[in-house]
Amino acid sequence: MSYEKLRRYVASVLARAKGEGGQALAEYGLVLTLIALVAVAALTAIGLALTGYYEAFVAAFP
């Protein structure tokens, strides 16, 4: 994505946020926070599972 496209995208998102009330902006923030928390939890679970597989693999070779 080029810098100019990214700049226009960010400008359009900010324009929409200003056009809507503060309530809508707060809701977007809450949804974004929820998505971030779910992503962190999923990546943590995947990391723990991979650690278990790796430890079992290493233990199989004396």
C-alpha positions in Angstrom: 0.0 0.0 0.0 1.5 3.3 -1.0 1.9 6.1 1.5 -0.6 8.3 -0.3 -3.3 5.6 -0.2 -2.6 5.0 3.5 -2.8 8.8 4.2 -6.2 9.0 2.3 -7.5 6.0 4.2 -6.6 7.4 7.6 -8.0 10.7 6.6 -11.3 9.1 5.6 -11.5 7.1 8.8 -10.9 10.2 10.9 -13.5 12.2 8.9 -16.1 9.5 9.6 -15.2 9.4 13.2 -15.6 13.2 13.5 -18.9 13.1 11.7 -20.4 10.6 14.1 -21.1 11.2 17.7 -18.7 10.4 20.6 -20.8 7.3 21.4 -19.9 5.7 18.1 -16.3 6.5 18.5 -16.3 4.9 22.0 -18.0 1.8 20.6 -15.3 1.5 17.9 -12.7 1.7 20.6 -14.4 -1.0 22.7 -14.6 -3.3 19.6 -11.0 -2.7 18.8 -10.0 -3.4 22.4 -12.0 -6.7 22.3 -10.4 -7.7 19.0 -6.9 -7.0 20.5 -7.6 -9.0 23.6 -8.9 -12.0 21.6 -5.8 -11.8 19.3 -3.4 -11.8 22.3 -5.3 -14.7 24.0 -5.2 -16.7 20.8 -1.5 -16.1 20.1 -0.7 -17.0 23.7 -2.6 -20.3 23.4 -0.9 -21.1 20.2 2.5 -20.3 21.7 1.9 -22.5 24.7 0.8 -25.4 22.5 3.8 -25.0 20.3 6.0 -25.0 23.4 4.5 -28.3 24.5 5.1 -29.9 21.1 8.7 -28.6 21.0 9.4 -29.9 24.5 8.0 -33.3 23.6 10.1 -33.4 20.4 13.3 -32.5 22.2 12.6 -35.0 24.9 12.2 -37.8 22.3 15.9 -37.5 21.4 18.3 -38.4 24.2 
